[in-house]
Amino acid sequence: MKISILPAALTILLLSSACKEQSTVRSEDKTYPLLRVELSDRLLNSSFPATLRGRQTVEIRPQVSGMITEIRINEGDPVRKDSILFVIDQTQYKAAYEIAVANVKSAEAALSTAELVLESTRDLYENEVVSEFDLMTAQNDLVEAEAQLALARAEETRAYNNLSYTEVRSPVNGVASMTPYRVGALVSSTIAEPLVKVSDDSQIYAYFSMAENQMLDMVLETGSIQNAFRNIPEVQLEMSNGRMYDQPGKITALSGTIDQTTGAVSIRASFPNRNHLLRDGGSGSVIIPHQMNDCIVIPQSATFEIQDRIFVYKVIDGKASSAQIKVASVNNGSEYVVEDGLEVGDVIIAEGAGLVQEGTEIPNAAEFIEGEEPEA
């Protein structure tokens, strides 16, 4: 029995043709979200990763050698200026100071004796009882006694200072770090790690970097780097937990040079820290606001990039036509401020521009343009 395959093949061909026709219809019926370009105002925030430092962080190191006999701080506690943090064994330094005091007294007695001898020798010389040599010898003995007293007093001062150095004090107000040393540890001025760090965190400095092109934009807008520095408004700090710090800060320092490795400018912002919430060594992000008025703002989803150039699709005569645009260096992460390439009244594809092809027909363009005509 012969089986004819012609009807089956014809059926498959017709089904295939029907599917293609249905697909074409769906493509033709597809609509795109459109946006008419208008002027608006925006407060844009730029975020810069920052490292936090106390206003002053001091490494406390001993100035004399010896064994730690007392630790008078709790790690992490606030400390006051001149408060005693550590005590180093004082025995040998007390003995050295007492010897120095005794040497001063001995030198003072020797000086007094030399003065008496010189006075007596001068009288004898005037009565021609002793020679000029004896007089000069007595004068030299007095000078030597004066030098010995000066030397003894210097030794006394050094011994006193060394004894005072056995009480390691904080030179600043601040908060103590953890200490790697315990009572009984032998320390000296050459130890690798400091006894403790004290951070004055009444003010916290947030150090961050800004790209050279962003700084140049600010300078060109304001006329000089000094004006750019003065015109930066109060800044905010986003803490490492994602929450905003409740006190605003100020930009207080700006590097005069550009880092050749990173091509960035180093900047410092200062924040009050009365509650000691922020800590030295922490991290966060400095948020700098930028108020822009009467500008063209479009969603970033309306753009696509080719080799670091940014494009949008304008709707011209019902079709998608790519156009390169120039955007401001500052953005809020979801929108761009367009400086060139678009004009008020232009209609663009507002979303999914990266999936659109040049010349794609936009079926809903005419309806959108007719229904969104601006009021007179």
Short mmCIF file of the C-alpha atoms (twelve columns), coordinates in Angstrom:
data_MODEL
# 
_entry.id   MODEL 
# 
loop_
_atom_site.group_PDB 
_atom_site.id 
_atom_site.type_symbol 
_atom_site.label_atom_id 
_atom_site.label_alt_id 
_atom_site.label_comp_id 
_atom_site.label_asym_id 
_atom_site.label_seq_id 
_atom_site.Cartn_x 
_atom_site.Cartn_y 
_atom_site.Cartn_z 
_atom_site.pdbx_PDB_model_num 
ATOM 1   C CA . MET A 1   0.000   0.000  0.000   1 
ATOM 2   C CA . LYS A 2   1.320   3.443  -0.988  1 
ATOM 3   C CA . ILE A 3   1.253   6.237  1.589   1 
ATOM 4   C CA . SER A 4   1.148   9.805  0.308   1 
ATOM 5   C CA . ILE A 5   3.213   12.259 2.373   1 
ATOM 6   C CA . LEU A 6   2.039   15.335 0.442   1 
ATOM 7   C CA . PRO A 7   -1.002  16.165 2.650   1 
ATOM 8   C CA . ALA A 8   1.065   15.818 5.855   1 
ATOM 9   C CA . ALA A 9   3.877   18.042 4.527   1 
ATOM 10  C CA . LEU A 10  1.346   20.623 3.396   1 
ATOM 11  C CA . THR A 11  -0.263  20.635 6.826   1 
ATOM 12  C CA . ILE A 12  3.102   21.198 8.555   1 
ATOM 13  C CA . LEU A 13  3.943   24.021 6.128   1 
ATOM 14  C CA . LEU A 14  0.606   25.748 6.783   1 
ATOM 15  C CA . LEU A 15  1.028   25.449 10.574  1 
ATOM 16  C CA . SER A 16  4.542   26.836 10.333  1 
ATOM 17  C CA . SER A 17  3.332   29.754 8.243   1 
ATOM 18  C CA . ALA A 18  0.577   30.441 10.754  1 
ATOM 19  C CA . CYS A 19  3.056   30.492 13.651  1 
ATOM 20  C CA . LYS A 20  5.320   32.915 11.826  1 
ATOM 21  C CA . GLU A 21  2.399   35.163 11.049  1 
ATOM 22  C CA . GLN A 22  1.303   35.093 14.711  1 
ATOM 23  C CA . SER A 23  4.902   35.932 15.888  1 
ATOM 24  C CA . THR A 24  5.071   38.861 13.493  1 
ATOM 25  C CA . VAL A 25  1.819   40.186 14.774  1 
ATOM 26  C CA . ARG A 26  3.027   40.032 18.371  1 
ATOM 27  C CA . SER A 27  6.223   41.921 17.467  1 
ATOM 28  C CA . GLU A 28  4.199   44.543 15.659  1 
ATOM 29  C CA . ASP A 29  1.839   44.858 18.612  1 
ATOM 30  C CA . LYS A 30  4.645   45.328 21.160  1 
ATOM 31  C CA . THR A 31  4.592   48.671 22.929  1 
ATOM 32  C CA . TYR A 32  7.484   50.495 24.573  1 
ATOM 33  C CA . PRO A 33  7.478   52.775 27.633  1 
ATOM 34  C CA . LEU A 34  8.101   56.295 26.337  1 
ATOM 35  C CA . LEU A 35  9.191   59.515 27.993  1 
ATOM 36  C CA . ARG A 36  8.903   63.124 26.902  1 
ATOM 37  C CA . VAL A 37  12.006  65.134 27.861  1 
ATOM 38  C CA . GLU A 38  11.261  67.995 30.251  1 
ATOM 39  C CA . LEU A 39  13.136  70.291 32.604  1 
ATOM 40  C CA . SER A 40  13.143  69.537 36.315  1 
ATOM 41  C CA . ASP A 41  15.102  70.077 39.525  1 
ATOM 42  C CA . ARG A 42  17.087  67.383 41.254  1 
ATOM 43  C CA . LEU A 43  19.038  67.022 44.472  1 
ATOM 44  C CA . LEU A 44  21.599  64.403 43.566  1 
ATOM 45  C CA . ASN A 45  23.790  62.630 46.082  1 
ATOM 46  C CA . SER A 46  27.262  61.355 45.337  1 
ATOM 47  C CA . SER A 47  28.589  58.592 47.584  1 
ATOM 48  C CA . PHE A 48  32.292  58.073 48.301  1 
ATOM 49  C CA . PRO A 49  33.725  55.209 50.392  1 
ATOM 50  C CA . ALA A 50  35.549  56.670 53.390  1 
ATOM 51  C CA . THR A 51  37.917  55.622 56.150  1 
ATOM 52  C CA . LEU A 52  37.287  57.065 59.607  1 
ATOM 53  C CA . ARG A 53  40.043  58.456 61.807  1 
ATOM 54  C CA . GLY A 54  39.975  60.216 65.144  1 
ATOM 55  C CA . ARG A 55  41.047  63.845 65.205  1 
ATOM 56  C CA . GLN A 56  44.244  62.707 66.865  1 
ATOM 57  C CA . THR A 57  45.454  59.155 67.379  1 
ATOM 58  C CA . VAL A 58  48.552  58.742 69.519  1 
ATOM 59  C CA . GLU A 59  50.640  55.618 69.922  1 
ATOM 60  C CA . ILE A 60  51.730  55.425 73.564  1 
ATOM 61  C CA . ARG A 61  55.243  54.017 73.924  1 
ATOM 62  C CA . PRO A 62  57.491  53.874 76.999  1 
ATOM 63  C CA . GLN A 63  60.470  56.223 77.155  1 
ATOM 64  C CA . VAL A 64  62.380  54.023 79.610  1 
ATOM 65  C CA . SER A 65  62.990  50.287 79.840  1 
ATOM 66  C CA . GLY A 66  61.624  48.038 82.532  1 
ATOM 67  C CA . MET A 67  58.905  45.676 83.625  1 
ATOM 68  C CA . ILE A 68  55.274  46.748 83.732  1 
ATOM 69  C CA . THR A 69  54.118  46.699 87.360  1 
ATOM 70  C CA . GLU A 70  50.676  48.307 86.973  1 
ATOM 71  C CA . ILE A 71  48.071  48.794 84.258  1 
ATOM 72  C CA . ARG A 72  45.634  51.500 85.321  1 
ATOM 73  C CA . ILE A 73  43.239  51.543 82.366  1 
ATOM 74  C CA . ASN A 74  40.521  49.302 81.070  1 
ATOM 75  C CA . GLU A 75  40.800  48.606 77.371  1 
ATOM 76  C CA . GLY A 76  38.360  50.705 75.366  1 
ATOM 77  C CA . ASP A 77  37.636  53.151 78.186  1 
ATOM 78  C CA . PRO A 78  37.807  56.943 77.856  1 
ATOM 79  C CA . VAL A 79  41.020  58.426 79.242  1 
ATOM 80  C CA . ARG A 80  41.891  61.963 80.266  1 
ATOM 81  C CA . LYS A 81  44.977  63.920 79.361  1 
ATOM 82  C CA . ASP A 82  47.863  63.333 81.845  1 
ATOM 83  C CA . SER A 83  46.116  60.347 83.438  1 
ATOM 84  C CA . ILE A 84  48.451  57.438 84.298  1 
ATOM 85  C CA . LEU A 85  47.986  54.464 81.985  1 
ATOM 86  C CA . PHE A 86  50.915  52.189 82.900  1 
ATOM 87  C CA . VAL A 87  53.549  52.064 85.626  1 
ATOM 88  C CA . ILE A 88  57.000  50.646 84.883  1 
ATOM 89  C CA . ASP A 89  59.189  49.264 87.710  1 
ATOM 90  C CA . GLN A 90  60.550  52.363 89.468  1 
ATOM 91  C CA . THR A 91  63.186  50.792 91.738  1 
ATOM 92  C CA . GLN A 92  66.307  51.499 89.688  1 
ATOM 93  C CA . TYR A 93  65.080  54.913 88.593  1 
ATOM 94  C CA . LYS A 94  64.337  55.988 92.164  1 
ATOM 95  C CA . ALA A 95  67.842  54.898 93.176  1 
ATOM 96  C CA . ALA A 96  69.376  56.786 90.234  1 
ATOM 97  C CA . TYR A 97  67.441  59.910 91.166  1 
ATOM 98  C CA . GLU A 98  68.534  59.727 94.814  1 
ATOM 99  C CA . ILE A 99  72.158  59.348 93.698  1 
ATOM 100 C CA . ALA A 100 71.764  62.347 91.416  1 
ATOM 101 C CA . VAL A 101 70.321  64.443 94.260  1 
ATOM 102 C CA . ALA A 102 73.258  63.456 96.483  1 
ATOM 103 C CA . ASN A 103 75.724  64.341 93.738  1 
ATOM 104 C CA . VAL A 104 74.163  67.793 93.444  1 
ATOM 105 C CA . LYS A 105 74.593  68.377 97.176  1 
ATOM 106 C CA . SER A 106 78.214  67.221 96.996  1 
ATOM 107 C CA . ALA A 107 78.882  69.500 94.045  1 
ATOM 108 C CA . GLU A 108 77.272  72.424 95.855  1 
ATOM 109 C CA . ALA A 109 79.549  71.816 98.859  1 
ATOM 110 C CA . ALA A 110 82.602  71.572 96.599  1 
ATOM 111 C CA . LEU A 111 81.630  74.857 94.944  1 
ATOM 112 C CA . SER A 112 81.231  76.564 98.290  1 
ATOM 113 C CA . THR A 113 84.675  75.316 99.352  1 
ATOM 114 C CA . ALA A 114 86.213  76.508 96.086  1 
ATOM 115 C CA . GLU A 115 84.721  79.967 96.620  1 
ATOM 116 C CA . LEU A 116 86.195  80.147 100.145 1 
ATOM 117 C CA . VAL A 117 89.597  78.981 98.924  1 
ATOM 118 C CA . LEU A 118 89.605  81.567 96.134  1 
ATOM 119 C CA . GLU A 119 88.654  84.358 98.522  1 
ATOM 120 C CA . SER A 120 91.396  83.348 100.965 1 
ATOM 121 C CA . THR A 121 93.982  82.948 98.205  1 
ATOM 122 C CA . ARG A 122 93.122  86.378 96.813  1 
ATOM 123 C CA . ASP A 123 93.785  87.963 100.238 1 
ATOM 124 C CA . LEU A 124 97.077  86.128 100.540 1 
ATOM 125 C CA . TYR A 125 98.059  87.154 97.028  1 
ATOM 126 C CA . GLU A 126 97.341  90.800 97.790  1 
ATOM 127 C CA . ASN A 127 99.594  90.508 100.862 1 
ATOM 128 C CA . GLU A 128 102.206 88.806 98.668  1 
ATOM 129 C CA . VAL A 129 102.037 85.602 100.684 1 
ATOM 130 C CA . VAL A 130 101.225 83.355 97.697  1 
ATOM 131 C CA . SER A 131 102.163 83.588 94.058  1 
ATOM 132 C CA . GLU A 132 99.996  84.449 91.088  1 
ATOM 133 C CA . PHE A 133 100.073 80.770 90.158  1 
ATOM 134 C CA . ASP A 134 98.309  79.885 93.394  1 
ATOM 135 C CA . LEU A 135 95.661  82.522 92.696  1 
ATOM 136 C CA . MET A 136 95.039  81.245 89.159  1 
ATOM 137 C CA . THR A 137 94.851  77.678 90.461  1 
ATOM 138 C CA . ALA A 138 92.184  78.676 92.983  1 
ATOM 139 C CA . GLN A 139 90.196  80.454 90.247  1 
ATOM 140 C CA . ASN A 140 90.382  77.361 88.023  1 
ATOM 141 C CA . ASP A 141 89.240  75.170 90.900  1 
ATOM 142 C CA . LEU A 142 86.205  77.412 91.298  1 
ATOM 143 C CA . VAL A 143 85.378  77.163 87.592  1 
ATOM 144 C CA . GLU A 144 85.703  73.388 87.752  1 
ATOM 145 C CA . ALA A 145 83.456  73.244 90.826  1 
ATOM 146 C CA . GLU A 146 80.826  75.316 89.009  1 
ATOM 147 C CA . ALA A 147 81.000  72.934 86.028  1 
ATOM 148 C CA . GLN A 148 80.688  69.901 88.298  1 
ATOM 149 C CA . LEU A 149 77.610  71.413 89.918  1 
ATOM 150 C CA . ALA A 150 76.035  72.126 86.510  1 
ATOM 151 C CA . LEU A 151 76.781  68.543 85.437  1 
ATOM 152 C CA . ALA A 152 75.303  67.151 88.660  1 
ATOM 153 C CA . ARG A 153 72.144  69.205 88.238  1 
ATOM 154 C CA . ALA A 154 71.773  67.988 84.629  1 
ATOM 155 C CA . GLU A 155 72.131  64.410 85.837  1 
ATOM 156 C CA . GLU A 156 69.530  65.124 88.493  1 
ATOM 157 C CA . THR A 157 67.125  66.447 85.850  1 
ATOM 158 C CA . ARG A 158 67.672  63.394 83.659  1 
ATOM 159 C CA . ALA A 159 67.201  61.035 86.604  1 
ATOM 160 C CA . TYR A 160 64.018  62.874 87.599  1 
ATOM 161 C CA . ASN A 161 62.653  62.669 84.043  1 
ATOM 162 C CA . ASN A 162 63.463  58.970 83.799  1 
ATOM 163 C CA . LEU A 163 61.673  58.390 87.085  1 
ATOM 164 C CA . SER A 164 58.665  60.361 85.835  1 
ATOM 165 C CA . TYR A 165 58.672  58.341 82.611  1 
ATOM 166 C CA . THR A 166 57.982  55.201 84.620  1 
ATOM 167 C CA . GLU A 167 54.451  56.564 84.917  1 
ATOM 168 C CA . VAL A 168 53.222  56.383 81.321  1 
ATOM 169 C CA . ARG A 169 50.605  59.100 80.875  1 
ATOM 170 C CA . SER A 170 48.158  59.952 78.115  1 
ATOM 171 C CA . PRO A 171 49.120  63.113 76.208  1 
ATOM 172 C CA . VAL A 172 45.535  63.648 74.962  1 
ATOM 173 C CA . ASN A 173 41.917  63.062 75.874  1 
ATOM 174 C CA . GLY A 174 40.468  60.121 74.032  1 
ATOM 175 C CA . VAL A 175 39.550  56.461 74.021  1 
ATOM 176 C CA . ALA A 176 42.040  53.680 74.712  1 
ATOM 177 C CA . SER A 177 42.530  50.821 72.287  1 
ATOM 178 C CA . MET A 178 43.245  47.230 73.251  1 
ATOM 179 C CA . THR A 179 46.715  46.601 74.679  1 
ATOM 180 C CA . PRO A 180 48.888  43.579 73.866  1 
ATOM 181 C CA . TYR A 181 50.850  43.902 77.151  1 
ATOM 182 C CA . ARG A 182 50.171  42.670 80.660  1 
ATOM 183 C CA . VAL A 183 51.720  43.169 84.084  1 
ATOM 184 C CA . GLY A 184 55.181  41.620 84.128  1 
ATOM 185 C CA . ALA A 185 55.944  42.297 80.474  1 
ATOM 186 C CA . LEU A 186 59.367  43.785 79.781  1 
ATOM 187 C CA . VAL A 187 59.103  46.877 77.580  1 
ATOM 188 C CA . SER A 188 61.365  49.554 76.155  1 
ATOM 189 C CA . SER A 189 61.263  52.492 73.763  1 
ATOM 190 C CA . THR A 190 62.012  50.146 70.845  1 
ATOM 191 C CA . ILE A 191 59.025  47.802 71.246  1 
ATOM 192 C CA . ALA A 192 57.354  46.863 67.956  1 
ATOM 193 C CA . GLU A 193 53.790  47.474 69.155  1 
ATOM 194 C CA . PRO A 194 52.792  50.467 71.266  1 
ATOM 195 C CA . LEU A 195 51.567  49.951 74.803  1 
ATOM 196 C CA . VAL A 196 48.201  51.324 73.726  1 
ATOM 197 C CA . LYS A 197 46.693  53.786 71.263  1 
ATOM 198 C CA . VAL A 198 44.636  56.727 72.456  1 
ATOM 199 C CA . SER A 199 42.286  58.251 69.923  1 
ATOM 200 C CA . ASP A 200 40.830  61.705 70.418  1 
ATOM 201 C CA . ASP A 201 37.486  61.027 68.744  1 
ATOM 202 C CA . SER A 202 35.572  64.136 69.799  1 
ATOM 203 C CA . GLN A 203 35.819  64.907 66.075  1 
ATOM 204 C CA . ILE A 204 35.947  62.166 63.464  1 
ATOM 205 C CA . TYR A 205 37.721  62.687 60.159  1 
ATOM 206 C CA . ALA A 206 36.343  60.804 57.160  1 
ATOM 207 C CA . TYR A 207 38.975  60.482 54.433  1 
ATOM 208 C CA . PHE A 208 37.809  59.746 50.895  1 
ATOM 209 C CA . SER A 209 38.875  60.283 47.286  1 
ATOM 210 C CA . MET A 210 37.183  62.064 44.406  1 
ATOM 211 C CA . ALA A 211 37.990  61.382 40.754  1 
ATOM 212 C CA . GLU A 212 39.972  64.084 38.998  1 
ATOM 213 C CA . ASN A 213 37.242  64.706 36.400  1 
ATOM 214 C CA . GLN A 214 34.632  65.299 39.111  1 
ATOM 215 C CA . MET A 215 36.909  67.801 40.832  1 
ATOM 216 C CA . LEU A 216 37.588  69.554 37.524  1 
ATOM 217 C CA . ASP A 217 33.827  69.836 36.883  1 
ATOM 218 C CA . MET A 218 33.384  71.506 40.267  1 
ATOM 219 C CA . VAL A 219 36.286  73.887 39.625  1 
ATOM 220 C CA . LEU A 220 34.926  74.863 36.207  1 
ATOM 221 C CA . GLU A 221 31.473  75.497 37.677  1 
ATOM 222 C CA . THR A 222 32.754  77.715 40.513  1 
ATOM 223 C CA . GLY A 223 35.812  79.334 38.914  1 
ATOM 224 C CA . SER A 224 38.525  78.112 41.277  1 
ATOM 225 C CA . ILE A 225 39.375  75.238 43.583  1 
ATOM 226 C CA . GLN A 226 38.975  77.590 46.563  1 
ATOM 227 C CA . ASN A 227 35.436  78.444 45.480  1 
ATOM 228 C CA . ALA A 228 34.680  74.772 44.873  1 
ATOM 229 C CA . PHE A 229 35.909  74.000 48.375  1 
ATOM 230 C CA . ARG A 230 33.786  76.746 49.956  1 
ATOM 231 C CA . ASN A 231 30.659  75.901 47.941  1 
ATOM 232 C CA . ILE A 232 30.471  72.261 48.972  1 
ATOM 233 C CA . PRO A 233 27.417  72.061 51.264  1 
ATOM 234 C CA . GLU A 234 27.158  70.053 54.461  1 
ATOM 235 C CA . VAL A 235 27.750  66.365 53.866  1 
ATOM 236 C CA . GLN A 236 26.252  63.257 55.422  1 
ATOM 237 C CA . LEU A 237 27.838  60.016 56.550  1 
ATOM 238 C CA . GLU A 238 26.382  56.612 55.812  1 
ATOM 239 C CA . MET A 239 27.726  54.260 58.464  1 
ATOM 240 C CA . SER A 240 28.936  50.726 57.781  1 
ATOM 241 C CA . ASN A 241 25.575  49.305 58.923  1 
ATOM 242 C CA . GLY A 242 23.789  51.236 56.179  1 
ATOM 243 C CA . ARG A 243 22.187  53.787 58.509  1 
ATOM 244 C CA . MET A 244 22.775  57.520 58.236  1 
ATOM 245 C CA . TYR A 245 24.765  59.276 60.943  1 
ATOM 246 C CA . ASP A 246 22.549  61.871 62.606  1 
ATOM 247 C CA . GLN A 247 25.062  64.741 62.536  1 
ATOM 248 C CA . PRO A 248 26.068  66.573 59.319  1 
ATOM 249 C CA . GLY A 249 29.716  67.177 58.525  1 
ATOM 250 C CA . LYS A 250 31.859  69.678 56.704  1 
ATOM 251 C CA . ILE A 251 34.591  69.334 54.114  1 
ATOM 252 C CA . THR A 252 37.643  70.655 55.989  1 
ATOM 253 C CA . ALA A 253 40.660  69.665 53.893  1 
ATOM 254 C CA . LEU A 254 41.459  69.094 50.242  1 
ATOM 255 C CA . SER A 255 44.685  67.662 48.872  1 
ATOM 256 C CA . GLY A 256 46.704  70.036 46.723  1 
ATOM 257 C CA . THR A 257 47.946  67.199 44.507  1 
ATOM 258 C CA . ILE A 258 46.459  64.327 42.529  1 
ATOM 259 C CA . ASP A 259 47.498  60.776 43.306  1 
ATOM 260 C CA . GLN A 260 49.342  59.559 40.214  1 
ATOM 261 C CA . THR A 261 48.429  55.952 40.927  1 
ATOM 262 C CA . THR A 262 44.671  56.394 41.319  1 
ATOM 263 C CA . GLY A 263 44.121  59.719 39.534  1 
ATOM 264 C CA . ALA A 264 42.058  60.908 42.495  1 
ATOM 265 C CA . VAL A 265 42.074  63.826 44.924  1 
ATOM 266 C CA . SER A 266 42.109  63.110 48.660  1 
ATOM 267 C CA . ILE A 267 39.483  64.938 50.714  1 
ATOM 268 C CA . ARG A 268 38.723  65.112 54.442  1 
ATOM 269 C CA . ALA A 269 35.302  65.639 56.008  1 
ATOM 270 C CA . SER A 270 34.858  66.356 59.717  1 
ATOM 271 C CA . PHE A 271 31.931  65.114 61.812  1 
ATOM 272 C CA . PRO A 272 31.136  65.898 65.463  1 
ATOM 273 C CA . ASN A 273 31.216  62.790 67.632  1 
ATOM 274 C CA . ARG A 274 29.959  63.854 71.043  1 
ATOM 275 C CA . ASN A 275 28.363  60.461 71.766  1 
ATOM 276 C CA . HIS A 276 31.479  58.566 70.585  1 
ATOM 277 C CA . LEU A 277 29.364  56.496 68.210  1 
ATOM 278 C CA . LEU A 278 31.988  56.698 65.470  1 
ATOM 279 C CA . ARG A 279 35.322  55.015 66.135  1 
ATOM 280 C CA . ASP A 280 38.819  55.432 64.806  1 
ATOM 281 C CA . GLY A 281 39.538  52.844 62.112  1 
ATOM 282 C CA . GLY A 282 35.899  52.502 61.080  1 
ATOM 283 C CA . SER A 283 34.458  52.861 57.606  1 
ATOM 284 C CA . GLY A 284 31.475  54.429 55.884  1 
ATOM 285 C CA . SER A 285 30.469  56.528 52.902  1 
ATOM 286 C CA . VAL A 286 30.474  60.299 52.633  1 
ATOM 287 C CA . ILE A 287 27.365  61.606 50.856  1 
ATOM 288 C CA . ILE A 288 27.787  64.928 49.020  1 
ATOM 289 C CA . PRO A 289 24.547  66.596 47.814  1 
ATOM 290 C CA . HIS A 290 24.376  68.473 44.500  1 
ATOM 291 C CA . GLN A 291 21.389  70.727 43.770  1 
ATOM 292 C CA . MET A 292 20.718  71.009 40.039  1 
ATOM 293 C CA . ASN A 293 17.940  73.239 38.725  1 
ATOM 294 C CA . ASP A 294 16.231  73.371 35.301  1 
ATOM 295 C CA . CYS A 295 18.028  70.324 33.990  1 
ATOM 296 C CA . ILE A 296 17.088  67.384 31.790  1 
ATOM 297 C CA . VAL A 297 16.812  64.216 33.872  1 
ATOM 298 C CA . ILE A 298 16.257  60.763 32.413  1 
ATOM 299 C CA . PRO A 299 16.266  57.281 33.964  1 
ATOM 300 C CA . GLN A 300 19.447  55.290 33.481  1 
ATOM 301 C CA . SER A 301 17.285  52.447 32.181  1 
ATOM 302 C CA . ALA A 302 16.656  54.638 29.119  1 
ATOM 303 C CA . THR A 303 20.347  54.494 28.146  1 
ATOM 304 C CA . PHE A 304 22.868  52.013 26.876  1 
ATOM 305 C CA . GLU A 305 26.646  52.212 26.558  1 
ATOM 306 C CA . ILE A 306 29.017  51.445 23.724  1 
ATOM 307 C CA . GLN A 307 32.747  51.866 24.409  1 
ATOM 308 C CA . ASP A 308 32.216  54.253 27.336  1 
ATOM 309 C CA . ARG A 309 29.789  56.359 25.306  1 
ATOM 310 C CA . ILE A 310 26.188  56.717 26.439  1 
ATOM 311 C CA . PHE A 311 23.242  56.568 24.021  1 
ATOM 312 C CA . VAL A 312 19.472  56.812 24.088  1 
ATOM 313 C CA . TYR A 313 16.852  55.944 21.511  1 
ATOM 314 C CA . LYS A 314 14.857  58.923 20.324  1 
ATOM 315 C CA . VAL A 315 11.524  58.247 18.722  1 
ATOM 316 C CA . ILE A 316 11.579  59.958 15.314  1 
ATOM 317 C CA . ASP A 317 8.796   59.369 12.797  1 
ATOM 318 C CA . GLY A 318 7.635   56.392 14.818  1 
ATOM 319 C CA . LYS A 319 11.011  54.642 14.780  1 
ATOM 320 C CA . ALA A 320 13.864  54.244 17.254  1 
ATOM 321 C CA . SER A 321 16.879  56.381 16.371  1 
ATOM 322 C CA . SER A 322 20.020  56.178 18.543  1 
ATOM 323 C CA . ALA A 323 21.558  59.428 19.795  1 
ATOM 324 C CA . GLN A 324 24.698  59.935 21.849  1 
ATOM 325 C CA . ILE A 325 24.292  62.042 24.975  1 
ATOM 326 C CA . LYS A 326 26.635  63.653 27.471  1 
ATOM 327 C CA . VAL A 327 25.719  63.268 31.127  1 
ATOM 328 C CA . ALA A 328 26.883  65.016 34.284  1 
ATOM 329 C CA . SER A 329 29.488  63.207 36.354  1 
ATOM 330 C CA . VAL A 330 27.137  63.343 39.347  1 
ATOM 331 C CA . ASN A 331 24.167  61.004 39.469  1 
ATOM 332 C CA . ASN A 332 21.982  59.340 42.073  1 
ATOM 333 C CA . GLY A 333 22.446  55.801 40.796  1 
ATOM 334 C CA . SER A 334 19.105  55.628 39.005  1 
ATOM 335 C CA . GLU A 335 18.988  58.806 36.883  1 
ATOM 336 C CA . TYR A 336 21.287  60.827 34.652  1 
ATOM 337 C CA . VAL A 337 21.388  64.579 34.233  1 
ATOM 338 C CA . VAL A 338 21.826  65.157 30.507  1 
ATOM 339 C CA . GLU A 339 24.114  68.013 29.531  1 
ATOM 340 C CA . ASP A 340 24.015  67.544 25.752  1 
ATOM 341 C CA . GLY A 341 22.260  65.406 23.148  1 
ATOM 342 C CA . LEU A 342 18.638  65.899 24.162  1 
ATOM 343 C CA . GLU A 343 16.254  68.821 24.000  1 
ATOM 344 C CA . VAL A 344 13.031  69.597 25.771  1 
ATOM 345 C CA . GLY A 345 10.173  67.911 23.920  1 
ATOM 346 C CA . ASP A 346 12.180  64.966 22.597  1 
ATOM 347 C CA . VAL A 347 10.517  61.586 23.048  1 
ATOM 348 C CA . ILE A 348 12.750  58.684 24.079  1 
ATOM 349 C CA . ILE A 349 12.340  55.041 24.982  1 
ATOM 350 C CA . ALA A 350 12.260  55.108 28.774  1 
ATOM 351 C CA . GLU A 351 13.179  51.528 29.604  1 
ATOM 352 C CA . GLY A 352 15.032  48.581 28.087  1 
ATOM 353 C CA . ALA A 353 16.998  50.654 25.590  1 
ATOM 354 C CA . GLY A 354 19.699  48.002 25.472  1 
ATOM 355 C CA . LEU A 355 17.227  45.542 23.932  1 
ATOM 356 C CA . VAL A 356 16.047  47.856 21.154  1 
ATOM 357 C CA . GLN A 357 17.556  47.908 17.677  1 
ATOM 358 C CA . GLU A 358 18.145  50.866 15.386  1 
ATOM 359 C CA . GLY A 359 15.072  51.574 13.274  1 
ATOM 360 C CA . THR A 360 12.691  49.505 15.370  1 
ATOM 361 C CA . GLU A 361 9.119   50.640 14.796  1 
ATOM 362 C CA . ILE A 362 7.371   51.971 17.902  1 
ATOM 363 C CA . PRO A 363 3.666   51.198 17.424  1 
ATOM 364 C CA . ASN A 364 2.508   53.324 20.365  1 
ATOM 365 C CA . ALA A 365 4.581   56.396 19.396  1 
ATOM 366 C CA . ALA A 366 1.774   58.255 17.608  1 
ATOM 367 C CA . GLU A 367 -0.718  57.596 20.382  1 
ATOM 368 C CA . PHE A 368 1.814   58.749 23.027  1 
ATOM 369 C CA . ILE A 369 2.713   61.939 21.156  1 
ATOM 370 C CA . GLU A 370 -0.917  62.820 20.547  1 
ATOM 371 C CA . GLY A 371 -1.923  62.113 24.139  1 
ATOM 372 C CA . GLU A 372 1.044   63.873 25.776  1 
ATOM 373 C CA . GLU A 373 1.037   67.147 23.953  1 
ATOM 374 C CA . PRO A 374 2.207   69.848 26.370  1 
ATOM 375 C CA . GLU A 375 -0.327  72.424 27.402  1 
ATOM 376 C CA . ALA A 376 -0.068  75.825 25.779  1 
# 
